[in-house]
Amino acid sequence: MASVFGNALKLSIFGQSHSPAIGFTLDGVPAGIPVDTERLQAFMDRRAPGRARTSTARREADAPEFLGGLTDGHTNGAPLAAIIRNGDARSHDYDELRRIPRPGHADLPARIKYRNNHDVAGGGHFSGRLTAALCAAGGVALQALESRGIHIVAHIASLGPKPITDMPLDAMAYNPAQATLIGANKLPCISSDAAERMQACILDAAEKLDSVGGVIECAAYGMPAGIGDPMFDGIENRIAHIAFGIPAVKGVEFGTGFAAARLRGSENNDPYRMGSDGAHPVSNHAGGILGGITDGAPVVWRMAIKPTPSIAQSQRSVDLDAGIDADLSVRGRHDPCIVARAVPVAEAACALALMDALVEDEGQRAFGTSAEPYDAL
């Protein structure tokens, strides 16, 4: 099904941008995982709209209301389910988009596929609004992974048509100082200078009724070696699968990525050396994954985010009802750049993919206190 992800964990996301609520169910979550709802809300606030000059003016609380799966602050083995209410929708801004599709949006193919029965308000089920539900589920997965010493960090690696670049994440070891800086700057960057220049770039695009895109880098530190599968269920496959479910993602790469095509094998291969706990790669061009399986190095990947297609500039389109060419200036409240708000979405997606792989490989004893009954037996 189109809105379901996972093998051992089954994530299902439902709702539309302007429906009364959006939400998720997450089946297969091991019992006994502690969930700090205040930390989860702080994570949700990083993605929420209306919090910065560089985002849409639409303002939502983005407060998950758990309907099942939690008892006394711990997962209880039942499917985890939550809704997030939509409180600041203005559906009338989208009235004409059923007949005049927005360039760069799914309006035209959705009308064809669903025979004009689709929800156009706010983009319907195609909207980036649905990433709030992804973040709610992924925020729980992030806490579960942290209980195993696995930390996931993301930042804006580059932004804009003349790319403004940030410092890269440490590809070999978790650096808490980098995570602190990302949270402290105006935009989620390690370098305060890069954050300032990126913000100026976004505001300039907004002033010109335009938009910009960028690249997000994400790293998972502490993943044990030997997790994943070859061929179609590898770690790359799982991350790419969920990452491409994020609206506006147009490319995904791992480790050195496309740049590896310009290297020699002697440059791209990661040598090994023995440590106190076995063999380890001493560099990380592979992004922590070989043959679809983790090799003990951090899992490092990037996703490319296109410029927001909803812009106020006049664009060429068509009037599908009249069968004539038409021009369109998109009304409503839209981000001149969605990259900053997509950073926590990358972390959530990565966490869900890795948690799915861990539960599939290790079973229900992979997290929380669920191992205790087995040990007692």
C-alpha positions, -999 to +999 in steps of 0.1 A: +000+000+000+012+035-009+011+049+026+026+020+045+063+014+053+084-013+070+090-050+073+091-058+111+075-024+119+045-014+099+041+024+097+008+037+082+002+074+077-033+088+072-051+121+066-048+151+044-033+186+048-067+202+056-085+172+071-096+174+108-065+155+118-035+135+104-019+106+122-001+073+121-002+038+134+030+019+141+025-019+144+052-042+157+068-019+183+084-039+211+069-035+245+088-017+273+103+013+254+101+044+275+086+074+256+092+109+269+063+129+255+079+163+264+110+154+244+088+142+216+070+175+215+103+194+214+113+173+185+080+180+168+084+217+173+115+217+151+094+207+121+062+226+130+052+255+107+049+292+117+080+292+140+104+312+119+107+340+093+118+314+068+088+292+070+051+293+062+028+315+083+004+286+089+007+278+126-001+244+140+005+230+175+017+197+161+009+180+194+005+142+190-025+127+209-018+090+215-048+068+212-031+035+219+001+017+224+013+036+255+008+026+291+025+045+320+049+061+296+061+029+280+051+011+248+028-018+257+031-041+227-001-029+210+000-008+179+012+027+186-014+052+173-016+089+174-034+118+157-023+154+152-051+179+148-051+205+120-062+238+134-051+265+110-062+254+075-075+278+049-090+256+022-105+284+001-069+293-010-069+261-031-104+263-048-091+269-083-064+242-082-087+214-091-090+229-126-056+248-129-029+225-116+002+239-100+035+233-118+058+211-098+029+197-077+009+164-080-023+182-089-024+171-126-013+134-121-036+131-091-066+143-110-059+118-137-053+089-113-082+095-090-106+108-117-109+142-100-119+128-067-087+138-049-084+164-021-066+195-035-068+216-003-032+221+009-021+194-014-043+167+003-025+135+010+005+146-011+013+175+013+044+179+033+019+184+062+020+145+064+056+147+076+043+158+110+029+123+114+062+108+102+080+129+128+057+118+156+064+081+148+101+087+141+105+107+173+095+076+192+120+055+171+147+081+179+142+076+216+142+039+212+175+040+193+191+063+219+183+037+246+208+015+227+234+043+223+225+051+187+224+088+180+210+103+148+219+139+137+211+159+106+218+193+093+216+215+061+247+205+041+241+230+014+214+254+002+205+276-027+213+279-064+249+290-057+253+265-029+261+278+006+278+249+023+280+239+060+307+219+076+302+182+072+291+159+100+319+138+115+318+106+094+336+085+119+323+093+154+295+110+172+304+146+180+279+160+206+293+195+200+281+194+164+246+184+176+246+213+201+256+239+174+230+226+150+203+232+176+216+266+186+220+283+152+192+302+133+190+274+109+201+237+116+238+242+106+270+235+124+285+268+112+268+299+124+281+318+094+266+292+070+233+295+089+233+333+086+240+332+048+214+305+042+188+325+060+196+356+039+193+334+008+159+322+018+146+356+027+159+370-007+140+342-025+108+350-006+111+387-014+113+378-051+082+355-047+104+325-054+119+296-035+151+276-030+161+240-022+191+223-007+207+191+006+203+176+040+230+153+055+221+128+081+243+104+102+234+076+126+261+069+151+264+037+171+247+013+147+261-022+154+277-040+125+259-068+108+224-053+106+206-053+072+203-076+042+217-079+007+198-071-025+164-054-019+162-051+019+195-035+026+200-005+048+203+018+018+171+004+004+151+010+036+164+045+041+158+054+005+123+039+005+111+060+034+131+091+023+114+092-010+081+092+008+090+127+020+075+153-005+101+173-024+129+147-020+144+142-055+177+124-047+194+102-021+230+092-017+251+073+008+287+079+020+307+095-008+277+089-031+279+101-067+314+116-060+326+079-058+322+077-095+352+101-098+375+082-075+398+052-080+392+021-061+423+027-040+408+061-030+372+049-024+378+017-005+377+019+033+408+001+048+404-020+079+424-022+112+419-043+143+406-027+175+399-041+209+365-053+198+374-065+163+379-051+128+369-016+120+370+006+088+394+036+092+375+058+067+339+059+057+334+064+020+308+036+021+286+055+045+287+027+070+270+002+047+285-026+025+263-052+007+233-036+023+246-045+058+261-021+084+299-023+088+302-006+122+310+029+109+283+056+111+255+054+086+259+086+066+235+097+038+221+128+022+188+138+005+182+165-020+152+187-015+137+206-045+127+243-043+091+247-029+069+245-060+042+267-046+054+302-055+035+335-059+052+343-093+030+338-123+035+304-139+023+288-170-004+261-165-037+250-181-074+252-173-084+215-174-121+222-174-120+248-202-093+229-222-072+261-226-038+274-215-038+295-183-015+313-160-014+307-122-001+326-092-003+303-062-021+319-032-019+306+004+009+303+029+039+284+017+076+280+028+101+298+005+123+269+015+113+237+032+149+224+038+152+236+074+119+220+085+129+188+067+160+183+088+141+166+117+121+147+091+153+132+078+162+121+113+128+106+119+129+087+086+164+074+093+153+063+128+123+044+115+143+026+088+171+015+112+146+005+140+128-016+115+160-034+105+170-039+141+137-054+151+137-076+120+172-089+128+169-092+166+132-096+172+111-081+200+141-082+224+158-055+204+146-026+225+132-016+259+126-041+287+110-068+265+141-091+271+133-095+308+104-120+304+125-141+281+154-141+305+130-151+334+119-181+314 
